Amino acid sequence: MLKLGPCVPAAILMLASAALSAGALARGQPQGPPASVRATLAEGSAALAKGDAATAEKSFRRALAAEPGSLEILNDLAISLVKQGKIDEGVRFYKKALALRPGDPTTTRNLAIAYFRAQRYARALPLLQFLTRQLPGDFQALSLIGLSLFALDRYSEAASYLERASAANPSDLPTLYTLGQADLRAGNYAAVTDVFRRICALNPHSAEAHVMMGTAYDKMFQVKNALAEFQAAEKADPNFPGVHSGLGQLYWKSDKVDLAAAEFRQELKRFPSDPVSNCLLGEISLRQSRPAEAEGLFTAALKVNDRYKEALLGLGQAELALQRPERALPPLRQAVRLYPDYAPAHYQLGNALARLGRTAEAAREHARSSTLQAEEQARYQQKLQSGQPRP
């Protein structure tokens, strides 16, 4: 599962990079090898410091041949391999080192970092948690646990560890940004507000913090506050990712279509692959009877996120508007497969099937759409009666 990619907030990538840099060269204590081996180790370390991991690997292999039971050399060789992307081979040497000294904290940390680099977050977790049991305030381990849980979509748990990491290093902004994103995705908006306050105490003009808080206000249906935060983000840094797409979404929800389109285009000037701006600009193009333009925008959004349900629906609608029902089927089928309760996708799939003369299948999809809409309306009425806002 690749989570540390283009859709993940910038702070998370910053924190991941910092954590890996901090731990990648962790070393065991010297075991007192002979002078010739020490010289070879020095050569390898110098090559590694220059970024030449391949040369370092050769030196460490020579050293290991002379001292096959050296914990330090096993770690150094594994590090050089991991830095070249040879993760599996590096893991093998880390495991050899742990067989020599079970529970060794340096090797355990390095192995956890190797798994993290390979996006094997579930494997990294128990190793990192072992480190925090030995040292509860281990900032790096706590941060990497939080990132791993975030990547596994376990946002509440991620927030718990990132809060501990922040307590260990209160002035670390990337940790606070990531904590805020975890709370935001977990729906813990009160916690987001607290994190926002802490970020502003360290960096009063943080565009990222204002985007985060604006998103939280939007989720809480506080449109005026959300708009103020996104405007503050734009003032702080008009080039920060998400500033213009966030403003565009607020205008779109308020039916200010021209303002929304202008903001989405601003975002795409800076970040052409932004899936939100491409998708919502595609919806605007559909509304304005430009299906060919909409098709390209929805396709661009799906290149970044192939599970984007609104983009899947929009692409299907664009193909129908272009009189190509056969091309509408794949995205619409994908939408109902991924999101079985997504009524609009069932309805449009029924339309595509009907145009292709598959009336029985079309009737089933239309009936499913009607059932889902009735269930949604019933839930909405219940929420109105209980005083809850519409989602």
C-alpha positions as CSV (number, residue, x, y, z in Angstrom):
1,M,0.0,0.0,0.0
2,L,1.6,3.2,-1.2
3,K,0.5,6.1,1.0
4,L,3.4,8.4,1.1
5,G,2.7,9.7,-2.3
6,P,1.4,12.8,-4.1
7,C,-1.9,12.9,-2.2
8,V,-0.4,12.8,1.2
9,P,0.1,16.2,2.9
10,A,3.6,17.8,2.5
11,A,4.3,17.6,6.2
12,I,4.1,13.9,6.3
13,L,6.7,13.6,3.5
14,M,8.9,16.0,5.5
15,L,8.6,13.9,8.6
16,A,9.2,10.7,6.8
17,S,12.3,12.1,5.2
18,A,13.6,13.5,8.5
19,A,13.0,10.2,10.3
20,L,14.8,8.2,7.7
21,S,17.7,10.6,7.6
22,A,18.1,10.4,11.3
23,G,18.1,6.7,11.5
24,A,19.6,5.5,8.3
25,L,23.2,5.6,9.6
26,A,22.6,4.2,13.0
27,R,25.6,2.1,13.9
28,G,26.4,-0.6,16.4
29,Q,29.3,-0.1,18.8
30,P,32.8,-1.0,17.5
31,Q,33.8,-4.6,18.4
32,G,37.6,-3.9,18.1
33,P,38.4,-5.5,14.7
34,P,42.0,-5.7,13.4
35,A,43.6,-2.6,11.9
36,S,43.1,-3.9,8.3
37,V,39.4,-4.4,8.8
38,R,39.1,-1.0,10.5
39,A,40.7,0.6,7.4
40,T,38.2,-1.2,5.2
41,L,35.4,-0.1,7.4
42,A,36.6,3.5,7.2
43,E,36.7,3.3,3.4
44,G,33.1,2.0,3.4
45,S,31.9,4.7,5.8
46,A,33.6,7.4,3.8
47,A,31.9,6.1,0.6
48,L,28.5,6.0,2.4
49,A,29.0,9.6,3.7
50,K,29.6,10.7,0.0
51,G,26.4,8.9,-1.1
52,D,28.2,6.1,-2.9
53,A,26.4,3.2,-1.4
54,A,27.6,0.7,-4.1
55,T,31.3,1.3,-3.2
56,A,30.4,1.2,0.5
57,E,28.8,-2.2,-0.1
58,K,32.0,-3.6,-1.6
59,S,34.1,-2.4,1.3
60,F,31.7,-3.8,3.9
61,R,31.5,-7.1,2.2
62,R,35.3,-7.4,2.4
63,A,35.2,-6.5,6.0
64,L,32.4,-9.0,6.7
65,A,34.4,-11.8,5.0
66,A,37.2,-11.1,7.6
67,E,34.8,-10.6,10.6
68,P,31.6,-12.6,9.8
69,G,30.4,-12.3,13.4
70,S,30.6,-8.5,13.6
71,L,27.3,-6.8,14.5
72,E,28.7,-3.5,13.4
73,I,29.7,-4.7,9.9
74,L,26.4,-6.6,9.4
75,N,24.5,-3.3,10.1
76,D,26.8,-1.3,7.9
77,L,26.5,-3.7,5.0
78,A,22.7,-3.8,5.4
79,I,22.5,0.0,5.4
80,S,24.5,0.2,2.2
81,L,22.2,-2.3,0.6
82,V,19.0,-0.5,1.8
83,K,20.3,2.8,0.4
84,Q,20.6,1.2,-3.0
85,G,17.0,-0.1,-2.8
86,K,18.1,-3.7,-2.2
87,I,15.7,-3.9,0.7
88,D,15.3,-7.7,0.9
89,E,19.0,-8.3,0.9
90,G,19.5,-5.6,3.5
91,V,16.8,-7.2,5.7
92,R,18.5,-10.5,5.5
93,F,21.7,-9.1,7.0
94,Y,19.8,-7.2,9.7
95,K,18.2,-10.5,10.7
96,K,21.6,-12.2,10.8
97,A,22.7,-9.4,13.2
98,L,19.6,-9.9,15.4
99,A,20.3,-13.7,15.5
100,L,23.7,-12.8,17.0
101,R,22.3,-10.3,19.4
102,P,18.5,-10.6,19.8
103,G,16.8,-7.3,20.7
104,D,19.8,-5.2,19.9
105,P,18.3,-1.7,19.7
106,T,20.5,-0.4,16.9
107,T,19.8,-3.3,14.6
108,T,16.1,-3.3,15.5
109,R,15.9,0.4,14.6
110,N,17.7,-0.1,11.3
111,L,15.5,-3.1,10.3
112,A,12.3,-1.1,11.2
113,I,13.6,1.8,9.0
114,A,14.3,-0.7,6.1
115,Y,10.7,-2.0,6.3
116,F,9.4,1.5,6.5
117,R,11.4,2.5,3.4
118,A,9.9,-0.5,1.6
119,Q,6.4,0.6,2.7
120,R,6.0,-2.6,4.7
121,Y,4.4,-0.6,7.5
122,A,2.8,-3.6,9.3
123,R,6.2,-5.2,9.6
124,A,7.9,-2.1,10.8
125,L,5.3,-1.5,13.6
126,P,6.2,-4.2,16.1
127,L,9.9,-3.4,15.9
128,L,9.2,0.3,16.5
129,Q,6.8,-0.5,19.3
130,F,9.5,-2.6,20.9
131,L,11.8,0.4,20.8
132,T,9.3,2.6,22.5
133,R,8.8,0.0,25.2
134,Q,12.5,0.3,25.9
135,L,12.5,4.1,25.7
136,P,9.0,5.6,25.9
137,G,10.2,9.0,24.7
138,D,12.0,7.8,21.6
139,F,11.0,10.6,19.2
140,Q,12.1,8.9,16.0
141,A,10.4,5.6,16.8
142,L,7.1,7.3,17.9
143,S,7.2,9.4,14.7
144,L,7.7,6.4,12.4
145,I,4.9,4.5,14.2
146,G,2.6,7.4,13.7
147,L,3.5,7.6,10.0
148,S,3.1,3.8,9.6
149,L,-0.3,3.8,11.2
150,F,-1.3,6.8,9.0
151,A,-0.2,5.0,5.9
152,L,-2.4,2.0,7.0
153,D,-5.4,4.4,7.4
154,R,-5.4,3.9,11.2
155,Y,-5.7,7.6,11.9
156,S,-6.9,7.6,15.5
157,E,-4.0,5.3,16.5
158,A,-1.6,7.4,14.4
159,A,-2.7,10.5,16.2
160,S,-2.1,8.9,19.6
161,Y,1.6,8.1,18.7
162,L,2.2,11.4,17.0
163,E,0.9,13.2,20.1
164,R,3.5,11.3,22.1
165,A,6.2,12.2,19.5
166,S,5.1,15.9,19.8
167,A,5.4,15.7,23.6
168,A,9.0,14.4,23.2
169,N,9.8,17.2,20.7
170,P,7.2,20.0,21.1
171,S,8.9,22.3,18.6
172,D,9.0,19.8,15.7
173,L,6.6,21.3,13.1
174,P,6.4,18.3,10.7
175,T,5.1,16.2,13.6
176,L,2.5,18.7,14.5
177,Y,1.3,19.0,10.9
178,T,1.1,15.2,10.5
179,L,-0.8,15.0,13.9
180,G,-3.3,17.5,12.6
181,Q,-3.8,15.6,9.4
182,A,-4.4,12.4,11.4
183,D,-6.9,14.1,13.7
184,L,-8.6,15.6,10.6
185,R,-9.0,12.2,8.9
186,A,-10.2,10.6,12.1
187,G,-12.9,13.3,12.4
188,N,-11.5,14.6,15.7
189,Y,-12.0,18.3,14.9
190,A,-11.5,19.6,18.4
191,A,-8.1,18.1,18.4
192,V,-7.3,19.7,15.1
193,T,-8.1,23.1,16.6
194,D,-5.7,22.4,19.4
195,V,-2.9,21.3,17.0
196,F,-3.6,24.4,14.9
197,R,-3.1,26.6,18.0
198,R,0.2,24.9,18.8
199,I,1.5,25.3,15.2
200,C,0.6,29.0,15.1
201,A,2.5,29.5,18.3
202,L,5.6,28.2,16.5
203,N,4.8,29.5,13.0
204,P,2.1,32.2,12.9
205,H,2.1,32.4,9.1
206,S,1.8,28.8,8.2
207,A,-0.2,28.2,5.0
208,E,-0.3,24.5,5.8
209,A,-1.9,25.1,9.2
210,H,-4.5,27.4,7.7
211,V,-5.3,24.8,5.0
212,M,-5.7,22.2,7.7
213,M,-7.9,24.3,9.8
214,G,-10.0,25.5,6.9
215,T,-10.6,21.8,5.9
216,A,-11.7,21.1,9.5
217,Y,-14.1,24.0,9.5
218,D,-15.5,22.8,6.2
219,K,-16.1,19.4,7.6
220,M,-17.9,21.1,10.5
221,F,-20.1,23.0,8.1
222,Q,-18.6,26.3,9.3
223,V,-18.3,27.8,5.8
224,K,-17.5,31.4,6.9
225,N,-14.7,30.2,9.1
226,A,-13.4,27.8,6.5
227,L,-13.3,30.6,3.9
228,A,-11.4,32.8,6.3
229,E,-8.8,30.1,6.9
230,F,-8.2,29.4,3.2
231,Q,-7.9,33.1,2.5
232,A,-5.3,33.3,5.3
233,A,-3.5,30.4,3.7
234,E,-3.5,32.2,0.4
235,K,-2.1,35.3,2.0
236,A,0.6,33.3,3.7
237,D,1.7,31.4,0.6
238,P,-0.4,31.5,-2.5
239,N,1.7,28.6,-4.0
240,F,1.1,26.1,-1.2
241,P,-0.6,22.9,-2.4
242,G,-4.4,22.9,-1.7
243,V,-4.8,26.6,-1.1
244,H,-6.7,27.3,-4.4
245,S,-8.4,23.9,-4.6
246,G,-9.7,24.5,-1.1
247,L,-11.1,27.9,-2.0
248,G,-12.5,26.4,-5.2
249,Q,-14.4,23.7,-3.3
250,L,-15.9,26.3,-0.9
251,Y,-17.1,28.4,-3.9
252,W,-18.3,25.3,-5.7
253,K,-20.4,24.2,-2.7
254,S,-21.9,27.8,-2.5
255,D,-22.7,27.5,-6.2
256,K,-20.3,30.3,-7.2
257,V,-19.2,28.4,-10.2
258,D,-17.1,31.0,-12.0
259,L,-15.1,31.7,-8.8
260,A,-14.7,28.0,-8.2
261,A,-13.4,27.4,-11.7
262,A,-10.9,30.3,-11.4
263,E,-9.5,28.8,-8.2
264,F,-9.2,25.3,-9.7
265,R,-7.4,26.7,-12.7
266,Q,-5.0,28.6,-10.4
267,E,-4.3,25.3,-8.6
268,L,-3.7,23.4,-11.8
269,K,-1.2,26.1,-13.0
270,R,1.0,25.2,-10.1
271,F,0.1,21.5,-9.7
272,P,-1.3,20.1,-13.0
273,S,-1.9,16.7,-11.5
274,D,-4.1,17.9,-8.5
275,P,-6.9,15.3,-8.5
276,V,-9.5,17.5,-6.7
277,S,-9.1,20.5,-9.0
278,N,-9.2,18.2,-12.1
279,C,-12.3,16.4,-10.9
280,L,-14.3,19.4,-9.8
281,L,-13.3,21.4,-12.9
282,G,-14.5,18.4,-14.9
283,E,-17.9,18.6,-13.1
284,I,-18.1,22.3,-14.0
285,S,-17.3,21.4,-17.6
286,L,-20.1,18.8,-17.6
287,R,-22.5,21.4,-16.2
288,Q,-21.5,23.8,-18.9
289,S,-22.0,21.2,-21.7
290,R,-18.3,20.6,-22.5
291,P,-18.1,16.8,-22.1
292,A,-14.9,16.4,-24.2
293,E,-13.1,18.8,-21.9
294,A,-14.6,17.1,-18.9
295,E,-13.4,13.7,-20.1
296,G,-9.8,14.8,-20.1
297,L,-10.1,16.4,-16.6
298,F,-11.7,13.3,-15.0
299,T,-9.0,11.1,-16.7
300,A,-6.3,13.3,-15.2
301,A,-7.8,13.0,-11.7
302,L,-8.0,9.2,-12.0
303,K,-4.4,8.9,-13.0
304,V,-3.5,10.2,-9.6
305,N,-6.2,8.4,-7.7
306,D,-7.9,5.5,-9.5
307,R,-10.4,5.1,-6.6
308,Y,-11.7,8.7,-6.8
309,K,-15.5,7.9,-6.9
310,E,-16.7,11.3,-8.1
311,A,-14.1,11.1,-11.0
312,L,-15.3,7.6,-11.9
313,L,-18.9,8.8,-12.0
314,G,-17.9,12.0,-13.9
315,L,-16.0,10.1,-16.5
316,G,-19.0,7.8,-17.1
317,Q,-21.3,10.8,-17.4
318,A,-18.9,12.5,-19.9
319,E,-18.8,9.4,-22.0
320,L,-22.6,9.2,-22.0
321,A,-22.7,12.9,-23.0
322,L,-20.3,12.1,-25.9
323,Q,-22.7,9.3,-27.0
324,R,-20.3,6.6,-26.1
325,P,-22.2,4.3,-23.6
326,E,-19.8,1.4,-24.2
327,R,-16.9,3.6,-22.9
328,A,-19.0,4.7,-19.9
329,L,-19.3,1.1,-18.6
330,P,-15.8,0.5,-17.2
331,P,-15.6,3.6,-14.9
332,L,-19.2,3.2,-13.8
333,R,-18.7,-0.5,-13.0
334,Q,-15.6,0.3,-11.1
335,A,-17.5,2.9,-9.1
336,V,-20.2,0.5,-8.0
337,R,-17.7,-2.2,-7.4
338,L,-15.6,0.0,-5.1
339,Y,-18.6,1.8,-3.6
340,P,-21.7,-0.5,-3.7
341,D,-23.9,2.1,-1.9
342,Y,-23.1,5.0,-4.3
343,A,-26.6,5.6,-5.8
344,P,-25.5,8.0,-8.6
345,A,-23.1,5.5,-10.0
346,H,-25.8,2.8,-10.1
347,Y,-28.2,5.2,-11.8
348,Q,-25.7,6.3,-14.5
349,L,-24.7,2.6,-15.1
350,G,-28.3,1.9,-15.7
351,N,-28.5,4.7,-18.2
352,A,-25.4,3.3,-20.0
353,L,-26.8,-0.2,-20.1
354,A,-30.2,1.0,-21.3
355,R,-28.5,2.8,-24.3
356,L,-26.8,-0.4,-25.2
357,G,-30.1,-2.2,-25.2
358,R,-29.4,-4.3,-22.0
359,T,-32.8,-3.4,-20.5
360,A,-33.0,-6.0,-17.8
361,E,-29.6,-5.1,-16.4
362,A,-30.4,-1.4,-16.7
363,A,-33.6,-1.9,-14.7
364,R,-31.7,-3.7,-11.9
365,E,-29.3,-0.8,-11.6
366,H,-32.0,1.8,-11.7
367,A,-33.9,-0.1,-9.0
368,R,-30.8,-0.3,-6.9
369,S,-30.3,3.4,-7.2
370,S,-33.8,4.1,-6.1
371,T,-33.5,1.9,-3.1
372,L,-30.2,3.6,-2.0
373,Q,-31.7,7.0,-2.5
374,A,-34.7,6.1,-0.3
375,E,-32.4,4.8,2.4
376,E,-30.3,7.9,2.3
377,Q,-33.4,10.1,2.5
378,A,-34.6,8.1,5.5
379,R,-31.3,8.6,7.3
380,Y,-31.4,12.3,6.5
381,Q,-34.8,12.7,8.0
382,Q,-33.6,10.9,11.1
383,K,-30.7,13.3,11.4
384,L,-33.0,16.3,10.9
385,Q,-35.2,15.1,13.8
386,S,-32.2,14.6,16.0
387,G,-30.7,18.0,15.2
388,Q,-27.6,16.7,13.3
389,P,-26.3,18.4,10.2
390,R,-26.5,16.8,6.9
391,P,-23.2,15.0,5.9
